[in-house]
Structure formats: C-alpha cells, structure tokens
Amino acid sequence: MTVIIGIDPGSRRTGYGVIRLEGNRHVYLASGHLDLVPYPANERLRQIYLGLQQIMTSWQPHEAAIEQIFMQENANSALKLGQARGAAIVALTIPVEEYSARQVKKSVVGTGAATKDQVQFMVKRLLNLTGNLQADAADALAVALCHAHVRGLRKLGMNFQDIR
C-alpha cells in the first residue's frame, strides 16, 4: 500500500492531504493546513518546514506531490508562494512530483476550469468524506488524488497529457 502526501503551498496557509492507495481505492488518512498568519513573514518558511516535517514523521508517505506556481499578477505574491513551495519541498525529504492547478482540477473534476467548490465537492466524493472540508486541505487532497491518478496512468503506459 502506497501513502501519498499532497501539498497546496501558500504563504498564509499551506494545505496538506494524506491518502493511501489500496488497489484502485483511495483511502483518506489525514488533512489540514498550517496556519501561518500569526507568524511574522521571516518565520513563516520555518513554520512550513517544521510543520510538514512533523506530518512526514507521523504518516511516513512514500510519495509526494505539490501544486506548481501559477503566474501571479503581483510579482511579490509569486515570490512568496515560490518560497513557501521551496520550504515545503525541502521538508518532504522524498522525491516530489509537481502538477499545475489545471492538471489537478482536470484529474479530480474532469475539467481544468473547475471552481474551488467543484474541486471540494469531488474530493469529498472520491474519498467518501462527509461534513466540511477546509479549502486548503481539499486542494492538497486534490493534489494527492491527481498524483494517484497519474501514477495509475503510468502503470498503463499512458501520460496524463494523453487524456483529453
């Protein structure tokens, strides 16, 4: 059984989601977010690193996936997001696959133009979850599910780009 961690990086909140693959089933293990708002800017990267290291120790995932940076209108925001991604990647300590937001949405919802609400709904559906799911946690679980789907396609000798 393979355990996958998905990360939705952010400078204010970094979401994480952990799933286990059991054959073709995806089993929810954990999710949440690291709330970085209370910390000064220079402490946030350290908190991402420490928080994700703790999650890695707890769940010991075999594979990791993270959302790529999408082009921001504000260069300063893109820089902060890039720093958050870097801190997360270093904390993961295992090889990390990267997926665009569009790939994640297409994998989970079926369209790369899906809304956050649609992603949240499908994540809950695919993992058989009830109740509320925090947005950053849902996005991180979507990244983990995307990786699981791509992993399955690779086993069939297909690429994600082959799927229309």
C-alpha positions in Angstrom: 0.0 0.0 0.0 1.3 3.4 -1.0 0.9 6.5 1.1 0.8 9.8 -0.8 1.0 13.3 0.6 -0.3 16.3 -1.4 0.7 19.9 -0.7 -1.1 23.1 -1.6 1.6 25.7 -0.8 0.8 29.1 0.5 2.5 31.9 2.4 -0.6 32.4 4.7 -1.9 28.8 4.7 -0.2 25.6 3.5 -2.6 22.8 3.0 -1.7 19.1 3.3 -3.6 15.9 2.5 -2.6 12.3 3.0 -4.2 9.3 1.3 -3.4 5.6 1.0 -3.8 3.6 -2.2 -5.4 0.2 -1.7 -5.5 -1.3 -5.2 -7.7 1.1 -7.1 -9.2 2.7 -3.9 -8.1 5.9 -2.4 -8.4 6.0 1.3 -8.4 9.2 3.3 -5.8 9.3 6.1 -5.4 13.0 7.2 -5.7 16.6 6.0 -5.4 20.1 7.3 -3.5 23.3 6.9 -0.6 25.1 8.6 -1.9 28.5 9.6 1.0 30.9 9.1 -0.9 34.1 9.6 0.1 34.6 13.2 3.8 34.5 12.4 6.0 37.3 11.0 7.0 36.9 7.4 10.5 35.8 8.2 9.2 32.9 10.5 6.6 31.5 8.1 9.0 29.5 6.0 10.5 27.9 9.1 6.9 27.0 10.3 6.1 25.4 6.9 9.3 23.3 7.2 8.7 22.2 10.8 5.0 21.6 10.4 5.5 19.4 7.3 8.4 17.5 8.9 6.1 16.6 11.7 3.4 15.4 9.3 6.1 13.4 7.4 7.1 11.7 10.6 3.5 10.9 11.6 2.4 9.5 8.2 5.6 8.4 6.6 4.4 8.8 3.0 6.1 7.0 0.2 5.4 9.6 -2.5 4.7 13.4 -2.5 3.0 15.8 -4.9 2.8 19.6 -4.8 1.0 22.2 -6.9 3.1 24.3 -9.2 3.2 28.0 -9.1 0.8 29.7 -11.4 1.7 33.1 -12.8 0.6 35.8 -10.4 -0.3 39.3 -11.4 1.7 40.5 -8.4 5.4 39.5 -8.6 5.8 39.9 -4.8 3.0 37.3 -4.3 4.6 34.9 -6.7 7.9 35.2 -4.9 6.3 34.5 -1.5 4.5 31.5 -3.0 7.7 30.2 -4.5 9.5 30.5 -1.2 6.6 28.6 0.5 6.9 25.8 -2.1 10.7 25.6 -1.6 10.3 25.3 2.2 7.7 22.6 1.6 9.8 20.6 -0.9 12.8 20.6 1.4 10.6 19.4 4.3 9.2 16.5 2.4 12.5 14.6 2.2 11.2 12.3 -0.6 11.0 12.9 -4.3 8.2 15.3 -5.2 6.1 15.4 -8.4 4.7 18.7 -9.5 1.3 19.4 -11.0 -0.3 22.6 -12.4 -3.6 23.7 -10.9 -5.2 22.9 -14.2 -3.9 19.3 -14.2 -5.2 18.8 -10.6 -8.6 20.2 -11.5 -8.9 18.1 -14.6 -7.8 15.0 -12.8 -10.3 15.4 -10.0 -13.2 17.1 -11.6 -12.8 16.4 -15.3 -12.2 20.0 -16.4 -9.2 22.2 -15.9 -11.5 25.2 -15.4 -13.3 23.8 -12.3 -14.1 26.1 -9.5 -12.9 25.6 -5.9 -16.3 24.4 -4.9 -16.4 21.8 -7.6 -12.9 20.5 -6.5 -14.0 20.4 -2.9 -17.2 18.5 -3.8 -15.3 15.9 -5.9 -12.6 15.4 -3.3 -15.2 14.7 -0.7 -17.0 12.3 -3.1 -13.9 10.5 -4.2 -12.7 10.0 -0.6 -16.2 9.3 0.8 -16.0 12.2 3.2 -18.9 13.9 4.9 -19.0 17.2 6.7 -17.0 20.3 6.0 -13.5 20.2 4.4 -11.3 23.2 4.8 -10.4 24.7 1.3 -6.6 24.4 1.6 -6.9 20.8 2.8 -9.3 20.0 0.0 -6.9 21.4 -2.5 -4.0 19.4 -1.0 -6.1 16.2 -1.1 -6.9 17.0 -4.8 -3.1 17.2 -5.5 -2.6 13.8 -3.8 -5.5 12.3 -5.8 -4.1 13.8 -9.1 -0.8 12.1 -8.3 -2.6 8.8 -7.6 -4.4 9.1 -11.0 -1.2 9.9 -12.9 0.5 7.1 -11.2 -2.2 4.7 -12.4 -2.0 6.0 -15.9 1.8 5.4 -15.9 1.2 1.8 -15.0 -0.9 1.6 -18.1 1.8 3.1 -20.2 -0.1 6.4 -20.6 0.7 10.0 -19.9 -1.6 12.5 -18.3 -1.4 14.5 -21.5 -2.9 11.6 -23.4 -6.2 12.1 -21.6 -8.5 14.7 -23.2 
